[in-house]
């Protein structure tokens, strides 16, 4: 069987980082780890080709070669996923679909003609799909029996060799699935449960061995939903990872996602730094405690959030953080409070979005019960209006959102925030880190450096600030200059993206307000007719 694994396009989003990726000479941020894991679980005697549409188009030869097309997608990839299913069907292919979007809203996928739905986690449902194929079934929906979740200790090493390595800014691996917390808006716990399941340390090292053997020598994103969901097991991993990193002369750096309670475990942070974890994404959401309590993000209310950010940064791990506006009961000015918090804590990369109720989450169920869902189905990203009726006016939230985005990514503020962050980050280094490893000269890096210096050090009005900060960084923390410039380069993306946010949210808001006005007029005329009829 010839299988074409197809990964749909992402819309332009905060996370797509097009401009920055382009600067680095890459095509996409991270590869589709799910699809290469699927390829490892499916029968190994089948043939596989993978096309990430964020990297390139499918060739005619690939379409002709394939007998079956398998797609996997997240909710934000919905438009392109549906288009790809239709294209594959038009070409007479059998189509199987899995991943978070199909699992959450299977009917939307079957409506456009997918033949097989491989839902929930592949370790349990792919064998059911293969059995159906072997029996000659032409369609089917495969779900985990009794809502079971697989033990990931038997998940095979992903088929990394199917990837075009040069296209990606970072590689991705996964150690755990699930998260012990219960944030009301979170779909991770719906998809993967609240009991974190981890791989065995030796299993993950085998994946790193394979990446090393294939020649990967750059950054790796540990795509766990919450890397520290099971602290005991993560420490066991780090204990075995450290000698591996030393033996291989630190070939990779790591980044990951974690809950804020990371800040309370100095031993864990030190172990991560020693293993070359350079950055962590934290879900801070909002500095408003009432909102955090209401959304059940209690872990963020147990100690000071700004101290937590400071502790992690001081330990040597760069902090990226996510923020959300539009929680129930939220008071006017939430956008400003978020900007103030980001400025006070010097977080360079702050991901900001309006609250959305994702399918099947606790929030979605509550809002549905309260009759507050505004939009059916899912077309959700950072440039769509909230899909439910909030407790304060939607236009107020949308305007605060657009203004806060503008302010967060005002070039001068971003440059200074990044500079201050790298000062706090300090020079946490360990004796063995990188020792003996020569970084090969790279034209791509040199080209990126020259472009950053041209755009930020010559063209833009913040040029003096750029050179002053860079000179000072070179004096204080010369070892951190490379990654400092890497973060400075992100403003190229943010400047473009904040324009997109204002344009798209502004357009949808105008349509929403016009619709509201139309409804009011219609209601008023219905009332008038009713009064006239009563009078008659
Ligand atoms: S901490 Fe993050 S992953 Fe865990 S439940 Fe909350 S939002 Fe979801």
Boltz pocket constraint, residues with backbone or C-beta under 6 A from the ligand:
constraints:
  - pocket:
      binder: B
      contacts: [[A, 179], [A, 180], [A, 181], [A, 182], [A, 183], [A, 186], [A, 187], [A, 188], [A, 189], [A, 225], [A, 226], [A, 259], [A, 283]]
      max_distance: 6.0
